[in-house]
Amino acid sequence: MNLKTLRLSFWLGLAVGAFSASVWARPIGGSGLKVRVSVFNDAQISKGKVAAAEKVAAGLFAHAGIRIDWLNCGLAAETSDETGSCNEVGFPTHLHVRLRQKSLNLSESTLGLSYLGQDGIGCHADVFYAGVEPLQRAAGLSSEAILGFVIAHELGHLLLGTNSHANAGIMRANWRKPEISAAGKGLLGFSETQAETMRTRLENASVPMPVRGSRSR
């Protein structure tokens, strides 16, 4: 199994303004492409904060021509039908994100982890909240915004497959202060090439591909 991680870094390298805005995906309306995402809030982050983070992540995917439908799962008032929907999984149209307080065996600088098979296919990702606050203080952005960026990054891994880290943009492996600041200004996202790859995978998924295991580990 391939494990794709996202780490924070406080390097003060070249500002991202050097990249042309034309590289990033432009808003695409009416594509009809949709991904359902079950979100399991094991970290017990407030509902309002999770909803705000989901809005940030959804905005990044909207620019790539993909709509995200969120299922907030594991709630005390959840009905049996809702539980059933939350536990459904199928690549690439129904993915799972589990919000954890921290990793049990990875450093606190690790913000997220996606789980891909040798074929580059996976449906599960973990996001670790413990690393969000240090990055929030360094970049001067809200924790909701940073959490949304991390969720989008990990979903990007699931939709793009192996070798999906990039030298710039939301899919950069190590986030520096300039990247986070630019993301907060709406200057970074998925590249045109990444957006096209994700849309193609969704367009070709007439029947969701079942993936062994229904929950993140």
C-alpha positions as CSV (number, residue, x, y, z in Angstrom):
1,M,0.0,0.0,0.0
2,N,1.3,3.5,-0.9
3,L,1.0,6.1,1.9
4,K,0.9,9.7,0.7
5,T,1.6,12.2,3.4
6,L,1.3,16.0,3.7
7,R,3.8,17.8,6.0
8,L,4.1,21.4,7.1
9,S,7.3,23.3,6.8
10,F,8.3,26.8,7.9
11,W,10.9,27.3,5.2
12,L,11.0,30.9,3.9
13,G,11.7,30.0,0.3
14,L,10.7,31.8,-3.0
15,A,7.3,33.4,-2.9
16,V,4.7,31.6,-5.0
17,G,3.8,34.8,-6.9
18,A,6.5,33.7,-9.4
19,F,4.0,31.2,-10.8
20,S,1.6,32.3,-13.5
21,A,-2.0,32.4,-12.5
22,S,-2.9,30.6,-15.8
23,V,-1.4,27.4,-14.4
24,W,-4.2,27.0,-11.9
25,A,-7.6,25.6,-12.8
26,R,-10.2,28.1,-13.8
27,P,-13.8,27.8,-12.5
28,I,-15.8,25.3,-14.6
29,G,-19.6,25.3,-14.2
30,G,-22.2,22.7,-15.0
31,S,-19.8,19.7,-15.5
32,G,-22.2,17.5,-13.5
33,L,-19.2,15.6,-12.0
34,K,-19.8,14.8,-8.3
35,V,-17.9,13.1,-5.5
36,R,-19.6,12.1,-2.3
37,V,-17.3,12.3,0.8
38,S,-18.1,10.7,4.2
39,V,-16.4,12.7,6.9
40,F,-15.8,10.9,10.3
41,N,-15.0,13.5,13.0
42,D,-13.0,11.4,15.4
43,A,-11.2,14.5,16.6
44,Q,-14.5,16.0,17.8
45,I,-13.9,19.3,16.0
46,S,-16.9,21.6,16.3
47,K,-19.6,21.2,13.6
48,G,-19.2,24.8,12.6
49,K,-15.5,24.5,12.0
50,V,-15.9,21.3,10.0
51,A,-18.6,22.9,7.9
52,A,-16.4,25.9,7.2
53,A,-13.4,23.7,6.3
54,E,-15.7,21.6,3.9
55,K,-16.7,24.8,2.2
56,V,-13.1,25.8,1.6
57,A,-12.3,22.3,0.2
58,A,-15.4,22.3,-1.9
59,G,-14.4,25.7,-3.4
60,L,-11.1,24.3,-4.6
61,F,-12.8,21.4,-6.3
62,A,-15.4,23.6,-7.8
63,H,-12.6,25.5,-9.7
64,A,-11.6,22.1,-11.0
65,G,-15.2,21.3,-12.2
66,I,-16.0,18.9,-9.5
67,R,-18.8,19.1,-6.9
68,I,-18.3,17.7,-3.5
69,D,-21.3,16.4,-1.5
70,W,-20.4,16.0,2.2
71,L,-21.8,13.4,4.5
72,N,-21.0,14.2,8.2
73,C,-20.9,10.8,9.8
74,G,-20.8,9.2,13.2
75,L,-23.2,11.7,14.8
76,A,-25.3,10.6,17.8
77,A,-28.5,11.4,16.1
78,E,-27.6,9.6,12.9
79,T,-30.4,7.3,11.5
80,S,-29.7,3.8,10.3
81,D,-30.2,5.0,6.7
82,E,-27.6,7.8,7.3
83,T,-25.2,5.3,8.8
84,G,-25.6,3.0,5.8
85,S,-24.9,5.9,3.4
86,C,-21.9,7.0,5.4
87,N,-20.3,3.5,5.3
88,E,-20.7,3.1,1.5
89,V,-17.5,3.5,-0.4
90,G,-16.5,3.2,-4.0
91,F,-13.8,4.6,-6.2
92,P,-13.8,7.4,-7.3
93,T,-17.3,8.6,-6.5
94,H,-17.6,7.9,-2.8
95,L,-14.6,8.6,-0.6
96,H,-13.9,8.7,3.1
97,V,-12.0,11.3,5.2
98,R,-11.4,10.7,8.9
99,L,-10.5,13.7,11.0
100,R,-8.1,12.5,13.8
101,Q,-6.6,14.6,16.6
102,K,-3.1,13.3,15.8
103,S,-1.3,10.3,14.3
104,L,-0.3,7.5,16.6
105,N,3.1,6.9,15.0
106,L,3.8,9.9,12.7
107,S,5.3,13.3,13.7
108,E,3.0,16.2,14.5
109,S,4.2,17.9,11.4
110,T,2.2,15.3,9.3
111,L,-1.1,16.9,8.4
112,G,-2.6,14.2,6.4
113,L,-2.3,10.7,5.1
114,S,-4.0,8.9,2.1
115,Y,-4.1,5.2,1.5
116,L,-3.6,4.0,-2.0
117,G,-3.2,0.5,-3.4
118,Q,-0.4,-0.6,-5.7
119,D,-2.7,0.2,-8.6
120,G,-3.0,3.8,-7.4
121,I,-6.6,3.4,-6.2
122,G,-7.9,4.2,-2.8
123,C,-10.9,5.6,-1.0
124,H,-9.6,6.5,2.5
125,A,-7.6,9.4,3.9
126,D,-6.8,10.7,7.4
127,V,-6.4,14.3,8.4
128,F,-4.6,15.2,11.6
129,Y,-5.8,18.3,13.4
130,A,-2.8,18.7,15.8
131,G,-0.6,20.2,13.1
132,V,-3.2,22.8,12.1
133,E,-2.7,25.2,15.0
134,P,1.1,25.7,14.5
135,L,0.5,26.4,10.8
136,Q,-2.4,28.7,11.6
137,R,-0.1,30.8,13.9
138,A,2.7,30.9,11.3
139,A,0.5,31.8,8.3
140,G,-2.1,34.0,10.0
141,L,-5.0,32.1,8.5
142,S,-8.0,30.5,10.3
143,S,-7.8,26.9,11.3
144,E,-11.0,26.3,9.2
145,A,-9.2,27.4,6.1
146,I,-6.1,25.3,6.7
147,L,-8.2,22.3,7.6
148,G,-10.1,22.8,4.3
149,F,-6.8,22.9,2.4
150,V,-5.6,19.7,4.0
151,I,-8.8,17.9,3.3
152,A,-8.6,19.0,-0.4
153,H,-5.0,17.9,-0.6
154,E,-5.8,14.4,0.7
155,L,-8.9,14.0,-1.5
156,G,-6.7,15.1,-4.4
157,H,-4.4,12.2,-3.7
158,L,-7.3,9.8,-3.9
159,L,-8.6,11.2,-7.1
160,L,-5.2,11.7,-8.8
161,G,-3.5,8.4,-7.8
162,T,0.2,7.7,-7.3
163,N,2.9,10.3,-7.9
164,S,0.4,13.1,-7.4
165,H,2.6,15.4,-5.3
166,A,3.6,18.5,-7.2
167,N,6.2,21.2,-7.0
168,A,3.6,23.9,-6.4
169,G,-0.1,24.3,-5.6
170,I,-2.4,22.5,-3.3
171,M,-0.7,19.2,-4.1
172,R,2.7,20.3,-2.9
173,A,4.2,17.7,-0.5
174,N,5.7,20.2,2.0
175,W,3.7,23.3,2.7
176,R,5.7,26.5,3.4
177,K,4.5,29.8,4.8
178,P,4.3,31.4,1.3
179,E,2.2,28.6,-0.1
180,I,-0.3,28.8,2.8
181,S,-0.5,32.5,2.6
182,A,-1.2,32.4,-1.2
183,A,-3.8,29.7,-0.7
184,G,-5.6,31.9,1.8
185,K,-5.8,34.6,-0.9
186,G,-7.3,32.1,-3.4
187,L,-4.1,32.1,-5.5
188,L,-3.4,28.4,-5.3
189,G,-5.4,25.3,-6.1
190,F,-5.3,22.3,-8.5
191,S,-3.5,22.9,-11.7
192,E,-5.3,22.6,-15.1
193,T,-3.6,19.3,-15.7
194,Q,-4.6,17.9,-12.2
195,A,-8.2,19.1,-12.7
196,E,-8.4,17.4,-16.1
197,T,-7.0,14.2,-14.7
198,M,-9.6,14.1,-11.9
199,R,-12.5,14.9,-14.2
200,T,-11.4,12.2,-16.6
201,R,-11.3,9.6,-13.9
202,L,-14.8,10.6,-12.8
203,E,-16.1,10.7,-16.3
204,N,-14.9,7.1,-16.9
205,A,-16.4,5.9,-13.6
206,S,-19.8,4.8,-14.9
207,V,-19.9,2.2,-12.1
208,P,-18.0,2.9,-8.9
209,M,-15.2,0.5,-8.3
210,P,-15.5,-1.2,-4.9
211,V,-12.4,-1.0,-2.7
212,R,-11.7,-3.5,0.0
213,G,-12.4,-2.1,3.5
214,S,-15.1,0.5,4.3
215,R,-13.3,2.8,6.8
216,S,-10.0,4.5,7.2
217,R,-7.4,3.0,9.5
